[in-house]
C-alpha cells in the first residue's frame, strides 16, 4: 500500500507560517492545530525566512 502525497496551496502554506507567530513561535502546536506534520511546517517556515516561499 502506498501513501498518497498531499499537496498544499501556496496560500495555505503562507497562512500556516503566519500562524506560527500567533502561537509564539511554537511550530509543533501550530502543526497539530492544522493537522500537518511538524517537519513539513518547519520546512515551510525555513523557506519563508529565506524568502523562497511564495506568498510570504
CHARMM internal coordinates of N, CA and C (Angstrom, degrees):
IC EDIT
DIST 1 N 1 CA 1.4451
DIST 1 CA 1 C 1.5297
ANGL 1 N 1 CA 1 C 108.72
DIST 1 C 2 N 1.3147
ANGL 1 CA 1 C 2 N 115.45
DIHE 1 N 1 CA 1 C 2 N 131.57
DIST 2 N 2 CA 1.4610
ANGL 1 C 2 N 2 CA 119.32
DIHE 1 CA 1 C 2 N 2 CA 179.92
DIST 2 CA 2 C 1.5188
ANGL 2 N 2 CA 2 C 109.96
DIHE 1 C 2 N 2 CA 2 C -103.24
DIST 2 C 3 N 1.3004
ANGL 2 CA 2 C 3 N 114.79
DIHE 2 N 2 CA 2 C 3 N 150.91
DIST 3 N 3 CA 1.4532
ANGL 2 C 3 N 3 CA 121.40
DIHE 2 CA 2 C 3 N 3 CA 179.81
DIST 3 CA 3 C 1.5224
ANGL 3 N 3 CA 3 C 108.90
DIHE 2 C 3 N 3 CA 3 C -90.09
DIST 3 C 4 N 1.3309
ANGL 3 CA 3 C 4 N 117.00
DIHE 3 N 3 CA 3 C 4 N 133.50
DIST 4 N 4 CA 1.4590
ANGL 3 C 4 N 4 CA 120.98
DIHE 3 CA 3 C 4 N 4 CA -179.86
DIST 4 CA 4 C 1.5220
ANGL 4 N 4 CA 4 C 110.07
DIHE 3 C 4 N 4 CA 4 C -76.58
DIST 4 C 5 N 1.2996
ANGL 4 CA 4 C 5 N 115.12
DIHE 4 N 4 CA 4 C 5 N 130.93
DIST 5 N 5 CA 1.4621
ANGL 4 C 5 N 5 CA 120.81
DIHE 4 CA 4 C 5 N 5 CA 179.04
DIST 5 CA 5 C 1.5251
ANGL 5 N 5 CA 5 C 109.06
DIHE 4 C 5 N 5 CA 5 C -77.05
DIST 5 C 6 N 1.3213
ANGL 5 CA 5 C 6 N 116.30
DIHE 5 N 5 CA 5 C 6 N 123.81
DIST 6 N 6 CA 1.4600
ANGL 5 C 6 N 6 CA 120.92
DIHE 5 CA 5 C 6 N 6 CA 179.83
DIST 6 CA 6 C 1.5244
ANGL 6 N 6 CA 6 C 109.40
DIHE 5 C 6 N 6 CA 6 C -88.53
DIST 6 C 7 N 1.3024
ANGL 6 CA 6 C 7 N 115.50
DIHE 6 N 6 CA 6 C 7 N 138.70
DIST 7 N 7 CA 1.4637
ANGL 6 C 7 N 7 CA 120.14
DIHE 6 CA 6 C 7 N 7 CA 176.19
DIST 7 CA 7 C 1.5226
ANGL 7 N 7 CA 7 C 108.52
DIHE 6 C 7 N 7 CA 7 C -116.04
DIST 7 C 8 N 1.3049
ANGL 7 CA 7 C 8 N 115.53
DIHE 7 N 7 CA 7 C 8 N 146.46
DIST 8 N 8 CA 1.4618
ANGL 7 C 8 N 8 CA 121.82
DIHE 7 CA 7 C 8 N 8 CA -177.70
DIST 8 CA 8 C 1.5198
ANGL 8 N 8 CA 8 C 108.91
DIHE 7 C 8 N 8 CA 8 C -125.26
DIST 8 C 9 N 1.3276
ANGL 8 CA 8 C 9 N 115.68
DIHE 8 N 8 CA 8 C 9 N 144.78
DIST 9 N 9 CA 1.4632
ANGL 8 C 9 N 9 CA 120.09
DIHE 8 CA 8 C 9 N 9 CA 179.25
DIST 9 CA 9 C 1.5286
ANGL 9 N 9 CA 9 C 110.01
DIHE 8 C 9 N 9 CA 9 C -72.00
DIST 9 C 10 N 1.3225
ANGL 9 CA 9 C 10 N 114.91
DIHE 9 N 9 CA 9 C 10 N 158.55
DIST 10 N 10 CA 1.4671
ANGL 9 C 10 N 10 CA 119.98
DIHE 9 CA 9 C 10 N 10 CA 177.49
DIST 10 CA 10 C 1.5212
ANGL 10 N 10 CA 10 C 110.68
DIHE 9 C 10 N 10 CA 10 C -61.20
DIST 10 C 11 N 1.3210
ANGL 10 CA 10 C 11 N 116.81
DIHE 10 N 10 CA 10 C 11 N -35.06
DIST 11 N 11 CA 1.4607
ANGL 10 C 11 N 11 CA 120.81
DIHE 10 CA 10 C 11 N 11 CA 179.97
DIST 11 CA 11 C 1.5298
ANGL 11 N 11 CA 11 C 110.58
DIHE 10 C 11 N 11 CA 11 C -65.42
DIST 11 C 12 N 1.3360
ANGL 11 CA 11 C 12 N 116.37
DIHE 11 N 11 CA 11 C 12 N -41.60
DIST 12 N 12 CA 1.4649
ANGL 11 C 12 N 12 CA 120.48
DIHE 11 CA 11 C 12 N 12 CA 178.91
DIST 12 CA 12 C 1.5234
ANGL 12 N 12 CA 12 C 110.37
DIHE 11 C 12 N 12 CA 12 C -62.68
DIST 12 C 13 N 1.3267
ANGL 12 CA 12 C 13 N 116.14
DIHE 12 N 12 CA 12 C 13 N -43.97
DIST 13 N 13 CA 1.4615
ANGL 12 C 13 N 13 CA 120.38
DIHE 12 CA 12 C 13 N 13 CA -179.86
DIST 13 CA 13 C 1.5251
ANGL 13 N 13 CA 13 C 110.82
DIHE 12 C 13 N 13 CA 13 C -61.38
DIST 13 C 14 N 1.3374
ANGL 13 CA 13 C 14 N 116.49
DIHE 13 N 13 CA 13 C 14 N -44.14
DIST 14 N 14 CA 1.4652
ANGL 13 C 14 N 14 CA 120.53
DIHE 13 CA 13 C 14 N 14 CA -179.21
DIST 14 CA 14 C 1.5271
ANGL 14 N 14 CA 14 C 110.76
DIHE 13 C 14 N 14 CA 14 C -64.13
DIST 14 C 15 N 1.3280
ANGL 14 CA 14 C 15 N 116.94
DIHE 14 N 14 CA 14 C 15 N -43.11
DIST 15 N 15 CA 1.4685
ANGL 14 C 15 N 15 CA 120.34
DIHE 14 CA 14 C 15 N 15 CA 178.74
DIST 15 CA 15 C 1.5247
ANGL 15 N 15 CA 15 C 111.21
DIHE 14 C 15 N 15 CA 15 C -65.28
DIST 15 C 16 N 1.3286
ANGL 15 CA 15 C 16 N 116.60
DIHE 15 N 15 CA 15 C 16 N -38.25
DIST 16 N 16 CA 1.4666
ANGL 15 C 16 N 16 CA 120.75
DIHE 15 CA 15 C 16 N 16 CA 179.33
DIST 16 CA 16 C 1.5216
ANGL 16 N 16 CA 16 C 110.56
DIHE 15 C 16 N 16 CA 16 C -62.70
DIST 16 C 17 N 1.3282
ANGL 16 CA 16 C 17 N 116.73
DIHE 16 N 16 CA 16 C 17 N -42.75
DIST 17 N 17 CA 1.4677
ANGL 16 C 17 N 17 CA 120.79
DIHE 16 CA 16 C 17 N 17 CA 179.18
DIST 17 CA 17 C 1.5283
ANGL 17 N 17 CA 17 C 110.04
DIHE 16 C 17 N 17 CA 17 C -64.94
DIST 17 C 18 N 1.3324
ANGL 17 CA 17 C 18 N 117.85
DIHE 17 N 17 CA 17 C 18 N -38.06
DIST 18 N 18 CA 1.4638
ANGL 17 C 18 N 18 CA 120.85
DIHE 17 CA 17 C 18 N 18 CA 178.34
DIST 18 CA 18 C 1.5216
ANGL 18 N 18 CA 18 C 111.36
DIHE 17 C 18 N 18 CA 18 C -65.70
DIST 18 C 19 N 1.3321
ANGL 18 CA 18 C 19 N 117.22
DIHE 18 N 18 CA 18 C 19 N -34.15
DIST 19 N 19 CA 1.4639
ANGL 18 C 19 N 19 CA 120.96
DIHE 18 CA 18 C 19 N 19 CA 179.91
DIST 19 CA 19 C 1.5286
ANGL 19 N 19 CA 19 C 112.30
DIHE 18 C 19 N 19 CA 19 C -66.72
DIST 19 C 20 N 1.3178
ANGL 19 CA 19 C 20 N 117.33
DIHE 19 N 19 CA 19 C 20 N -23.33
DIST 20 N 20 CA 1.4721
ANGL 19 C 20 N 20 CA 120.24
DIHE 19 CA 19 C 20 N 20 CA 177.73
DIST 20 CA 20 C 1.5233
ANGL 20 N 20 CA 20 C 108.96
DIHE 19 C 20 N 20 CA 20 C -58.96
DIST 20 C 21 N 1.3237
ANGL 20 CA 20 C 21 N 117.04
DIHE 20 N 20 CA 20 C 21 N -42.63
DIST 21 N 21 CA 1.4651
ANGL 20 C 21 N 21 CA 120.83
DIHE 20 CA 20 C 21 N 21 CA 179.42
DIST 21 CA 21 C 1.5287
ANGL 21 N 21 CA 21 C 111.06
DIHE 20 C 21 N 21 CA 21 C -64.62
DIST 21 C 22 N 1.3406
ANGL 21 CA 21 C 22 N 116.72
DIHE 21 N 21 CA 21 C 22 N -35.41
DIST 22 N 22 CA 1.4657
ANGL 21 C 22 N 22 CA 120.48
DIHE 21 CA 21 C 22 N 22 CA 178.22
DIST 22 CA 22 C 1.5212
ANGL 22 N 22 CA 22 C 111.48
DIHE 21 C 22 N 22 CA 22 C -64.36
DIST 22 C 23 N 1.3271
ANGL 22 CA 22 C 23 N 116.84
DIHE 22 N 22 CA 22 C 23 N -26.92
DIST 23 N 23 CA 1.4687
ANGL 22 C 23 N 23 CA 121.96
DIHE 22 CA 22 C 23 N 23 CA 178.93
DIST 23 CA 23 C 1.5235
ANGL 23 N 23 CA 23 C 111.60
DIHE 22 C 23 N 23 CA 23 C -99.17
DIST 23 C 24 N 1.3161
ANGL 23 CA 23 C 24 N 117.13
DIHE 23 N 23 CA 23 C 24 N 27.92
DIST 24 N 24 CA 1.4694
ANGL 23 C 24 N 24 CA 123.17
DIHE 23 CA 23 C 24 N 24 CA 177.89
DIST 24 CA 24 C 1.5241
ANGL 24 N 24 CA 24 C 112.34
DIHE 23 C 24 N 24 CA 24 C 56.62
DIST 24 C 25 N 1.3200
ANGL 24 CA 24 C 25 N 116.26
DIHE 24 N 24 CA 24 C 25 N 36.73
DIST 25 N 25 CA 1.4565
ANGL 24 C 25 N 25 CA 120.52
DIHE 24 CA 24 C 25 N 25 CA 176.72
DIST 25 CA 25 C 1.5203
ANGL 25 N 25 CA 25 C 114.65
DIHE 24 C 25 N 25 CA 25 C 81.50
DIST 25 C 26 N 1.3144
ANGL 25 CA 25 C 26 N 117.42
DIHE 25 N 25 CA 25 C 26 N 9.37
DIST 26 N 26 CA 1.4668
ANGL 25 C 26 N 26 CA 121.36
DIHE 25 CA 25 C 26 N 26 CA -177.69
DIST 26 CA 26 C 1.5312
ANGL 26 N 26 CA 26 C 110.05
DIHE 25 C 26 N 26 CA 26 C -85.09
DIST 26 C 27 N 1.3309
ANGL 26 CA 26 C 27 N 116.40
DIHE 26 N 26 CA 26 C 27 N 99.02
DIST 27 N 27 CA 1.4598
ANGL 26 C 27 N 27 CA 121.75
DIHE 26 CA 26 C 27 N 27 CA -177.57
DIST 27 CA 27 C 1.5270
ANGL 27 N 27 CA 27 C 110.44
DIHE 26 C 27 N 27 CA 27 C -68.82
DIST 27 C 28 N 1.3112
ANGL 27 CA 27 C 28 N 117.64
DIHE 27 N 27 CA 27 C 28 N -39.55
DIST 28 N 28 CA 1.4584
ANGL 27 C 28 N 28 CA 121.76
DIHE 27 CA 27 C 28 N 28 CA -177.84
DIST 28 CA 28 C 1.5341
ANGL 28 N 28 CA 28 C 111.23
DIHE 27 C 28 N 28 CA 28 C -60.61
DIST 28 C 29 N 1.3156
ANGL 28 CA 28 C 29 N 117.20
DIHE 28 N 28 CA 28 C 29 N -48.72
DIST 29 N 29 CA 1.4639
ANGL 28 C 29 N 29 CA 121.02
DIHE 28 CA 28 C 29 N 29 CA -178.85
DIST 29 CA 29 C 1.5260
ANGL 29 N 29 CA 29 C 110.71
DIHE 28 C 29 N 29 CA 29 C -65.53
DIST 29 C 30 N 1.3160
ANGL 29 CA 29 C 30 N 116.88
DIHE 29 N 29 CA 29 C 30 N -38.57
DIST 30 N 30 CA 1.4626
ANGL 29 C 30 N 30 CA 120.70
DIHE 29 CA 29 C 30 N 30 CA 179.29
DIST 30 CA 30 C 1.5196
ANGL 30 N 30 CA 30 C 110.57
DIHE 29 C 30 N 30 CA 30 C -64.65
DIST 30 C 31 N 1.3171
ANGL 30 CA 30 C 31 N 116.96
DIHE 30 N 30 CA 30 C 31 N -43.24
DIST 31 N 31 CA 1.4661
ANGL 30 C 31 N 31 CA 121.14
DIHE 30 CA 30 C 31 N 31 CA 179.29
DIST 31 CA 31 C 1.5311
ANGL 31 N 31 CA 31 C 110.69
DIHE 30 C 31 N 31 CA 31 C -61.93
DIST 31 C 32 N 1.3125
ANGL 31 CA 31 C 32 N 117.19
DIHE 31 N 31 CA 31 C 32 N -41.12
DIST 32 N 32 CA 1.4686
ANGL 31 C 32 N 32 CA 120.67
DIHE 31 CA 31 C 32 N 32 CA 178.69
DIST 32 CA 32 C 1.5181
ANGL 32 N 32 CA 32 C 110.79
DIHE 31 C 32 N 32 CA 32 C -64.13
DIST 32 C 33 N 1.3309
ANGL 32 CA 32 C 33 N 117.38
DIHE 32 N 32 CA 32 C 33 N -41.01
DIST 33 N 33 CA 1.4643
ANGL 32 C 33 N 33 CA 121.25
DIHE 32 CA 32 C 33 N 33 CA 179.37
DIST 33 CA 33 C 1.5267
ANGL 33 N 33 CA 33 C 110.88
DIHE 32 C 33 N 33 CA 33 C -62.29
DIST 33 C 34 N 1.3239
ANGL 33 CA 33 C 34 N 116.36
DIHE 33 N 33 CA 33 C 34 N -38.26
DIST 34 N 34 CA 1.4625
ANGL 33 C 34 N 34 CA 121.05
DIHE 33 CA 33 C 34 N 34 CA -176.15
DIST 34 CA 34 C 1.5229
ANGL 34 N 34 CA 34 C 112.80
DIHE 33 C 34 N 34 CA 34 C -88.03
DIST 34 C 35 N 1.3175
ANGL 34 CA 34 C 35 N 116.97
DIHE 34 N 34 CA 34 C 35 N -12.28
DIST 35 N 35 CA 1.4541
ANGL 34 C 35 N 35 CA 120.56
DIHE 34 CA 34 C 35 N 35 CA 179.51
DIST 35 CA 35 C 1.5191
ANGL 35 N 35 CA 35 C 113.82
DIHE 34 C 35 N 35 CA 35 C 74.81
DIST 35 C 36 N 1.3323
ANGL 35 CA 35 C 36 N 115.98
DIHE 35 N 35 CA 35 C 36 N 32.57
DIST 36 N 36 CA 1.4656
ANGL 35 C 36 N 36 CA 120.59
DIHE 35 CA 35 C 36 N 36 CA 177.95
DIST 36 CA 36 C 1.5248
ANGL 36 N 36 CA 36 C 109.39
DIHE 35 C 36 N 36 CA 36 C -123.62
DIST 36 C 37 N 1.3122
ANGL 36 CA 36 C 37 N 115.98
DIHE 36 N 36 CA 36 C 37 N 165.22
DIST 37 N 37 CA 1.4584
ANGL 36 C 37 N 37 CA 120.74
DIHE 36 CA 36 C 37 N 37 CA -179.41
DIST 37 CA 37 C 1.5269
ANGL 37 N 37 CA 37 C 110.54
DIHE 36 C 37 N 37 CA 37 C -69.05
DIST 37 C 38 N 1.3264
ANGL 37 CA 37 C 38 N 115.84
DIHE 37 N 37 CA 37 C 38 N 141.85
DIST 38 N 38 CA 1.4553
ANGL 37 C 38 N 38 CA 120.58
DIHE 37 CA 37 C 38 N 38 CA 179.96
DIST 38 CA 38 C 1.5319
ANGL 38 N 38 CA 38 C 111.08
DIHE 37 C 38 N 38 CA 38 C -60.68
DIST 38 C 39 N 1.3257
ANGL 38 CA 38 C 39 N 117.21
DIHE 38 N 38 CA 38 C 39 N -40.17
DIST 39 N 39 CA 1.4660
ANGL 38 C 39 N 39 CA 120.79
DIHE 38 CA 38 C 39 N 39 CA -178.71
DIST 39 CA 39 C 1.5248
ANGL 39 N 39 CA 39 C 110.81
DIHE 38 C 39 N 39 CA 39 C -64.13
DIST 39 C 40 N 1.3248
ANGL 39 CA 39 C 40 N 116.52
DIHE 39 N 39 CA 39 C 40 N -37.22
DIST 40 N 40 CA 1.4657
ANGL 39 C 40 N 40 CA 120.61
DIHE 39 CA 39 C 40 N 40 CA 178.47
DIST 40 CA 40 C 1.5245
ANGL 40 N 40 CA 40 C 109.92
DIHE 39 C 40 N 40 CA 40 C -61.97
DIST 40 C 41 N 1.3156
ANGL 40 CA 40 C 41 N 115.87
DIHE 40 N 40 CA 40 C 41 N -48.36
DIST 41 N 41 CA 1.4622
ANGL 40 C 41 N 41 CA 120.19
DIHE 40 CA 40 C 41 N 41 CA -179.94
DIST 41 CA 41 C 1.5235
ANGL 41 N 41 CA 41 C 111.06
DIHE 40 C 41 N 41 CA 41 C -64.86
DIST 41 C 42 N 1.3101
ANGL 41 CA 41 C 42 N 117.06
DIHE 41 N 41 CA 41 C 42 N -38.29
DIST 42 N 42 CA 1.4580
ANGL 41 C 42 N 42 CA 121.47
DIHE 41 CA 41 C 42 N 42 CA 177.75
DIST 42 CA 42 C 1.5314
ANGL 42 N 42 CA 42 C 110.70
DIHE 41 C 42 N 42 CA 42 C -62.17
DIST 42 C 43 N 1.3354
ANGL 42 CA 42 C 43 N 116.34
DIHE 42 N 42 CA 42 C 43 N -41.67
DIST 43 N 43 CA 1.4665
ANGL 42 C 43 N 43 CA 119.98
DIHE 42 CA 42 C 43 N 43 CA 177.41
DIST 43 CA 43 C 1.5222
ANGL 43 N 43 CA 43 C 111.31
DIHE 42 C 43 N 43 CA 43 C -62.31
DIST 43 C 44 N 1.3343
ANGL 43 CA 43 C 44 N 116.44
DIHE 43 N 43 CA 43 C 44 N -43.93
DIST 44 N 44 CA 1.4679
ANGL 43 C 44 N 44 CA 120.10
DIHE 43 CA 43 C 44 N 44 CA 178.46
DIST 44 CA 44 C 1.5258
ANGL 44 N 44 CA 44 C 110.79
DIHE 43 C 44 N 44 CA 44 C -61.91
DIST 44 C 45 N 1.3355
ANGL 44 CA 44 C 45 N 116.56
DIHE 44 N 44 CA 44 C 45 N -40.62
DIST 45 N 45 CA 1.4582
ANGL 44 C 45 N 45 CA 121.16
DIHE 44 CA 44 C 45 N 45 CA -179.94
DIST 45 CA 45 C 1.5271
ANGL 45 N 45 CA 45 C 110.67
DIHE 44 C 45 N 45 CA 45 C -63.68
DIST 45 C 46 N 1.3277
ANGL 45 CA 45 C 46 N 116.57
DIHE 45 N 45 CA 45 C 46 N -43.16
DIST 46 N 46 CA 1.4679
ANGL 45 C 46 N 46 CA 120.44
DIHE 45 CA 45 C 46 N 46 CA 178.54
DIST 46 CA 46 C 1.5206
ANGL 46 N 46 CA 46 C 110.76
DIHE 45 C 46 N 46 CA 46 C -62.27
DIST 46 C 47 N 1.3303
ANGL 46 CA 46 C 47 N 116.75
DIHE 46 N 46 CA 46 C 47 N -42.95
DIST 47 N 47 CA 1.4702
ANGL 46 C 47 N 47 CA 120.24
DIHE 46 CA 46 C 47 N 47 CA 179.53
DIST 47 CA 47 C 1.5286
ANGL 47 N 47 CA 47 C 110.51
DIHE 46 C 47 N 47 CA 47 C -65.01
DIST 47 C 48 N 1.3214
ANGL 47 CA 47 C 48 N 116.96
DIHE 47 N 47 CA 47 C 48 N -38.95
DIST 48 N 48 CA 1.4690
ANGL 47 C 48 N 48 CA 121.16
DIHE 47 CA 47 C 48 N 48 CA 178.96
DIST 48 CA 48 C 1.5283
ANGL 48 N 48 CA 48 C 109.93
DIHE 47 C 48 N 48 CA 48 C -63.18
DIST 48 C 49 N 1.3199
ANGL 48 CA 48 C 49 N 117.09
DIHE 48 N 48 CA 48 C 49 N -42.01
DIST 49 N 49 CA 1.4655
ANGL 48 C 49 N 49 CA 121.24
DIHE 48 CA 48 C 49 N 49 CA 179.86
DIST 49 CA 49 C 1.5229
ANGL 49 N 49 CA 49 C 111.55
DIHE 48 C 49 N 49 CA 49 C -66.19
DIST 49 C 50 N 1.3297
ANGL 49 CA 49 C 50 N 116.82
DIHE 49 N 49 CA 49 C 50 N -27.22
DIST 50 N 50 CA 1.4673
ANGL 49 C 50 N 50 CA 121.18
DIHE 49 CA 49 C 50 N 50 CA 178.23
DIST 50 CA 50 C 1.5207
ANGL 50 N 50 CA 50 C 111.68
DIHE 49 C 50 N 50 CA 50 C -88.29
DIST 50 C 51 N 1.3311
ANGL 50 CA 50 C 51 N 116.65
DIHE 50 N 50 CA 50 C 51 N -4.40
DIST 51 N 51 CA 1.4631
ANGL 50 C 51 N 51 CA 120.72
DIHE 50 CA 50 C 51 N 51 CA -178.99
DIST 51 CA 51 C 1.5134
ANGL 51 N 51 CA 51 C 113.61
DIHE 50 C 51 N 51 CA 51 C 77.68
DIST 51 C 52 N 1.3450
ANGL 51 CA 51 C 52 N 116.95
DIHE 51 N 51 CA 51 C 52 N 21.44
DIST 52 N 52 CA 1.4626
ANGL 51 C 52 N 52 CA 120.75
DIHE 51 CA 51 C 52 N 52 CA -177.04
DIST 52 CA 52 C 1.5183
ANGL 52 N 52 CA 52 C 113.27
DIHE 51 C 52 N 52 CA 52 C -105.90
DIST 52 C 53 N 1.3473
ANGL 52 CA 52 C 53 N 117.94
DIHE 52 N 52 CA 52 C 53 N 1.19
DIST 53 N 53 CA 1.4570
ANGL 52 C 53 N 53 CA 120.96
DIHE 52 CA 52 C 53 N 53 CA -179.50
DIST 53 CA 53 C 1.5274
ANGL 53 N 53 CA 53 C 108.90
DIHE 52 C 53 N 53 CA 53 C -100.48
DIST 53 C 54 N 1.3204
ANGL 53 CA 53 C 54 N 115.52
DIHE 53 N 53 CA 53 C 54 N 124.19
DIST 54 N 54 CA 1.4690
ANGL 53 C 54 N 54 CA 121.27
DIHE 53 CA 53 C 54 N 54 CA -178.23
DIST 54 CA 54 C 1.5210
ANGL 54 N 54 CA 54 C 109.27
DIHE 53 C 54 N 54 CA 54 C -63.79
DIST 54 C 55 N 1.3228
ANGL 54 CA 54 C 55 N 116.30
DIHE 54 N 54 CA 54 C 55 N 135.01
DIST 55 N 55 CA 1.4515
ANGL 54 C 55 N 55 CA 121.39
DIHE 54 CA 54 C 55 N 55 CA 176.62
DIST 55 CA 55 C 1.5062
ANGL 55 N 55 CA 55 C 115.19
DIHE 54 C 55 N 55 CA 55 C 93.32
DIST 55 C 56 N 1.3348
ANGL 55 CA 55 C 56 N 117.27
DIHE 55 N 55 CA 55 C 56 N -1.04
DIST 56 N 56 CA 1.4751
ANGL 55 C 56 N 56 CA 118.41
DIHE 55 CA 55 C 56 N 56 CA -179.80
DIST 56 CA 56 C 1.5224
ANGL 56 N 56 CA 56 C 109.17
DIHE 55 C 56 N 56 CA 56 C -114.57
END
COOR INIT
IC SEED 1 N 1 CA 1 C
IC BUILD
